Structure formats: C-alpha cells, structure tokens
Amino acid sequence: MKGIKGFPLVAVAVLLLASCSQVQSGSKKAVDVVRTSTQSHKTVASQRPVVSPLHPTTTKKTNATVAPSNPPVPVQSGPSPLPTPPSLAPFSGTALAQWTPAGRSVNGTPAVYETTMLPPGGSQPAGIAWMDTNLLSARLYSGSGSPGGGPYQYTAPIQPAQAATLVAAFNGGFYMSGAHGGYYTEGKLIDPLVNGAASFVIYANGDVNIGAWGTDVTMAANVVSVRQNLIPLVANGSPTPMAATANWQAWGVTCGLTSCAPSVPGVESQWRSGVGITGNGALVYVQGPSLDPLQLADLLVRAGAVRGMELDINPDWPIFATYNPPTPNGMASPANGAKLLPNTVQGPWTFFEAWWARDFITMSAR
C-alpha cells in the first residue's frame, strides 16, 4: 500500500477503514493516501519521610538491652497522591457524574478514576478519565506511521519491563502531515516545533504539562518529549475561540456518519479525543463517539482542565485503556485491560501489538 511500509496485511486493512484527520489546506479537504486521521511542568510531591524504629536503649543497672514496648510502624515511602477528584455537575439534569477507580493502585491508592457524561446538546455519553500525575509517570511511545523517522526505543509493542508498572495508556495525535506542529522525543527532532501549537510535554522525571508552545511550555534541558497537535482547544480554563468556530474542519477531516470512504462527506459530530491538565497538575482525558470540537472542549473544562488539546479523531483511533493485574506487581496485558468506553474500535490489546504504527502515551506507577 502506498505510503505504508512494513505493515502486515491486517494492519493495512485496518488503516484502509480509517478516515484522514488531516486539516484542510487549499482544497476543501486534503485527504491522506490512506485517509487515516491526521492528529505546568509541576514538581513531584515530596516523599513522606520513613519513620525508623527507635534505637534500643541500654540501662546502666543491668547493662541489658531493652526494646521499646510499642515500636512505631515504618511509613511506606512514596509520592503523596493528589486529592480525589470531586463529582462532576452534569450539563443537564441533577445527577452528578461519579468517579470510579480504574486500573491498578499505586502504593495502595487509586491513580486513575473514570466516569461518563453527556456533553451539552449531545446524544451519546462521552468517557472521561482523571489521572494522578503524582503517582503516575508519563512516557511517549512513537510509531513508524506517526511520527515516522525511527527506530525508537519506545514503540509498540509494550515490553515486559514497562508492563510491570503500566497503569493506563491512550492515543496520541494526528499523522504529522496534518498535525500542524512538531514532534521531539528520544533526543530526536522529528518535525520542527511550532510556536503557538498545542503541545503535550513530558519531562525527564515523568511529569507532564500541556499548553501553547513558546508561552505555556518551552524547551528546557529536562524536556524529553514534545507531541504537538493543532492549536490549543482549552486555555485559561475555558474553550478557546477556535473551539467554537463554524469552520469545524479546522479540527480535522472526519469520516461520514456511517462510513469512512473518501467519497462520503464528513460530519462535525464524530469520534474525538482530547487531553488537558488541571490546576493541580492532574491529567484529564476525554473521548466520545459523537462530539464536535466545542463539546470536547466543554467536557475537558468540566473535568477541571485549565489547558487542553485535541488528540486523534475518527472511529479507528481514540482509545483509553487501563490495566489491573491480579497481583500488585503483576504484568499488565490485554487480558487484564479495560476500555474507558466499550464501543471503541481499539482496546487494551492495541498497545501490545507489534503492527500498531501510531504514537501513544503510557502512564506508569512511579
């Protein structure tokens, strides 16, 4: 298949089904050859001190060692979790959206919470995930399709060394031909970084930040990955003006209502995904089957995002999965994974497939 090398026939077949998310340029729609989708640094909370048992004492009278009668129990060392997210007020009705823990715990504390919510004016519920970045460390995985330019140390499939601490993973952005931004990882500048572009930034200690490149986030010695995709969708805790533009194709070329064939006109309300960062540094991820750009932005803001960006769109690409092995230190695998929404095309297996050629982000126990 033109433009795709080294894909098994099954993978090519999957890609052929997907519509391009490439942003229009010149003509009404610029479609990729396979019509696939285009796509604050914070300080880790200080560790709690370890309380050691008291030293034995020696009496002068008998010169015997006497142990304390009630020795203190050592406190487990580890990062302090963020406050549990509050229930979310709905856009209509009175029932609050309640969070449910998902994925394996970190030091006995849930690190991911999930819920669903009907977007304003929407017809189908969207999924929302909240991630504790005090407990979780981020890593960008790169693919031969997006961004290309490998080889990479971190690429699909996830290896056992990383599966041992994996808690969650989610999709990246558009193919770089339509991302209108750059890509930097593993010391390689794959595509030049663009000022003003919406950027997902990962630091050497696993911390993350999201914002406009050059203002909210910039290059620094401790930046290890930057994934840019279009322009910000959320800024200063509100949808950006562009989120409500009548030119919704500026947020990517979509599939039709029931088909991704190039001949079928795209629709505004389509599968979309996005990610944002809250005021205290948590990550929130949103995906839904029938979202316009403003609804996606509204959901991110309702979940607490102060800055946010659109990720991939169209049916074949948005996926958020959590992993909950049967033992605390067990290996994450498709068998113990779960989807945020049950009707996504991709699933927990996606990131463990060697043919998966897209970039994605993992969140692992610190």
N, C-alpha and C positions, 0 to 999 in steps of 0.2 A: 504494500500500500504506500502510495507516495507520501513522503514526509515522515514516515514512521519506520524505524529500523529496529530489528531485533525483537519485535513483539510476537508472541505466539498467536496463532490464528484466533484463539478465543478472545484474547485481549483486543485484537484488531476489530473483531466483531462487536465487542462492547463499545469501542471508541466510535465505530461507524454509526451507532444508535444515537450518539450524543450530539446536541446542537452546539454550535460555536457560541462562546460568550464574548467574542471579540467585539470591541467597541466600534461603532460606525466611523468611517473615515472616508469623506468624499462621496462615495455612492451611498445609497440608502442603507445597505447592510454589507459590511465586508466580512465574508464568511471564510473560515479556515478550511483547508483542503479536506479535513475530516469532520468539519462542523462541530468540533468539540468546544467546550467552554473556554473563554479567554480568562481570565481571572483578574507610670513615670518611674523611668528606672527608679526602683524603690529598693531600700535596704532590707535585707532579710532580717526578720525579727531576731533579737538576741536570744541565745540559747539559755534555757533555765539552768541555774547552777546545779551541779551534782553535790548532794549533801553526803559526805562520807561519815561512816560510823565513828563515834567518839573513840579516842585512843584509850586503851586500858590504863587504869591507874594503879599505882603501887603504894601500899601503906607501909609506913616506917616500922610499925609494931611487928608485923609478921613477915614483911618483905614479900607478901604474896600478891599475885596479880588478881585484880577484881574487875570483872566485866560490868559494864553498865547494865542496870536492871531492865531498861527499855530502850535498846539501841534504836536510833531512827532508821527508817526505811529509806534507802537511796532513791532519789528522784530521777526518773529517766531523763537522759539528756536528749534534747531535740528542739526544733524551732517551735515557737508559740503559734498556735493556729489563729487565723483571723476570726472575728465574731461570726457566728452563724448568720446567714442572710435572712432578713425578715420576709414574711409572707408578702406577696405582691398584690396590690389592688388591681382588680380587673378593669378593662376599658368599658365594659358594660356589665350590669348586674351587681350583685353584692358579695358573691362568694370569692374569698381570697384564694390566690394560687399558692398552694402549699408546696414546700420543697420536700423532696425525698432523697435520702443519701443514695449514692450510686458508686460502684467501683470499690476497690479495696481501701481499707482505712490506712492511715499513716500514723504510726505510734498510737494506735487505738482511736484515732479521731477521723471522722469522715472528711475527705478532702474535696469531694465533688457532690453537688446537690443538683437535682433536676426537677423541672416542672413543665407544665404546658399552659398555654394561654391563647385565647382567641384574639387576634390583632384587631385594632379598631376598624370596623367596617368589614372584617374578614369573614370567610365562610368555613375555614378549616383551622384547627388549632396548630400553633407552632410549638416547637420544643425549645426550652431554654435550659442551659447548663451553667452553673456557677462553680468556679474552680479556685481553691485556696492556694495562692501563689507563695504563701509562707511554708506550706507543706509540700508543694509541687515545684518541680524544676522543668523548664521547657527546653525542647530541642527541635530544630528544623531538620526534617528529612527531605532530601532532594531526589528528583527523578530524571530519567532520560527524556521524558516528554516536557515536563516543566521542572526546572528551567532548562534542562539540557546542559551541555558543557561539562559533564562529569569526566572521570568517575568520581564518586563521592564515598566517604567513609560511612555516612549515614544515609541509607537508601533502603527501599523495600527489598526484601522482607525484614521486619524487625528481628534482630538476632537474640539468642537466649540471654546474653549478658544484659541487654536492655529490657527484655521481657520480665526479668526478675523483679524490676521495680515499676514497671509500666502500670499506670492507673487509668489514663484516658488518651485518646488521640482524635484529631479532627482534620478535615481537609484544608488545603491551602487555597491559593487564588487562581486566577486565570492563567492560561498559557501566556508567556511573556510577550508574544506578538500583540496581545490585546490588553495587557495589564497597565500600560501607560506608566510604567515605573521600572525599578531596577531590582536586582537580586544579588545579595552578598552572603557568602557562607563559606566556612572551612578555609578562610584566607583567600577566597577567590571572588573577584568581582565579575559575576556572570553577565550582568547587564548594568549599565551606569545608573546610579541612584539619582532620583529626580526630586528637586526641591518642591515642596508642597504636596508630594504624593503621600497617600495614606500608607503608613509603614508599621509592620509588626517587627519589633526589635527584641532580640534575645541577647543577654549579657553572659559573660563567662561563668558567673555563679548560678545561671539558670533563671535569673529574674527576667521579667518581660516589661515592655512598655509599648504603647500604641499611640500614634499621633502623626501630625504632618511633619514630613522630613524637613529639617532646617530650622524649625521653630520649636515644636514639642519634643522632637527627638533629633539627635545629630550623631555623627560618627565620633567614637571615642576608643581609647585603647582596649577597653573591656567589652566592646561590641563584637559578638561572634557571628551573628546572623541578622540580616535585614531582608524582609519579604515585603515588597511594595505592591499595591493593587489599587488602581484608580486614585480617587481623591477621598478625603475624609467623609464619612457618612454621618458621624456624630462628632460634635465639638462643643466644648463648654456645657456639657450636659444636655444638649438639645440637638435635634436633627439639623443638619446643615441646610442652607437654602437649596442646594443642588439635590438634596434628597427628595424634595417636593417638585422637582422640575417636570414640566409637561413632556420634556424630551427624555422619557424613561429609558430609551435605548442607550443613553449615555452611560447607563449602569450595566450594559452588556446586551448582546444579541441573544434572544431567548428562543426556546422551542415553541411550537404551537401548543394549543390546548391539549391535544391528544397525540401529536406526532412531532418528531424532531427532523422530519425530512426537510431538505433545503427549500423545497417548493412551498412549504406550509408557513404562513405568516406567524411570527412570534406574538406572544401575549405578554402584557405587563405583569399580571399576577402569575408567577411561575415559581418553581423551586428556587429559593435563595438562601444563602447563609452569610453570617457576619459575626464579628468578634469585637468586643470592647473591653475597656479597662475601667474599673470603678475608682472612686476617690481613695479607697484604702488599698488599691493595688490588686484586687481580685480580678480574674478574667470572667467574662460572660460571653457565652456563645449562643447564637440563635439560628435555627433553621426551620423552614416551613414550606409546604407544598404549593401554597397559593399566596405569595407575598409580592407586593410592589415595593420599590425602594424605600418609600416613606414608612410603610408598615414595618419593614425590617428595622429601620432607624428607631421608630417608636418603641418597639419591643426591647431593643438594646437599652434605650433610655429607661424604660420601666424597670428593667433588671438592674439598674444602677450605673450604667456606663456613662462616663463623662467624656470619653473619646472612643470612636469606633470606626470600623471599616467593613465594607462588603468583602466577602470571600467568594468562593465559586458559586455558580448558579446552574440551573437546568437539572433535570431529573437524575442524571448519572453521577453527579459529583459530590453534592453535600453529604457528609457523613460525620457523625459524632458517636464514638463508641467508648464505653468504659469496660474495665476488666476486673473481675473479682475472683481470684484463685481460691480454692478451698482451704488453703493454709496461708498464714500471713506472709510468708516468704516464698510462696509458690510462683510458678511461671504463668504470666499472662498468655492467653492463647485464644483462638476463635471459640473454643469450647466453653470458656468462662467469660466471654464477652457479651455485651448487650448494647442495642441501639438506643439512641435518645428517642427517635421516632420509629415505630415499627414498619412504616411504609417506605423507607429509603431503599434505593436500589443497592447501594453498597452496605457493608456491615462490618462486624468486628474482624472478619477474615481478611478484609481488604488490605490492611497494612502488613499482613503476613504473607502476601502473595508476591512472588518474585517478578511477575509481569506488571505489577502496578507501577506506572511510569509518572505519577503525579507527585508533587511535593505535598507534605503534610507535617503536622506538628504533634509531638508527643508531650505528655505531661506525666512525669515520673516522681515517685517518692524521693524526697531529699535524703 
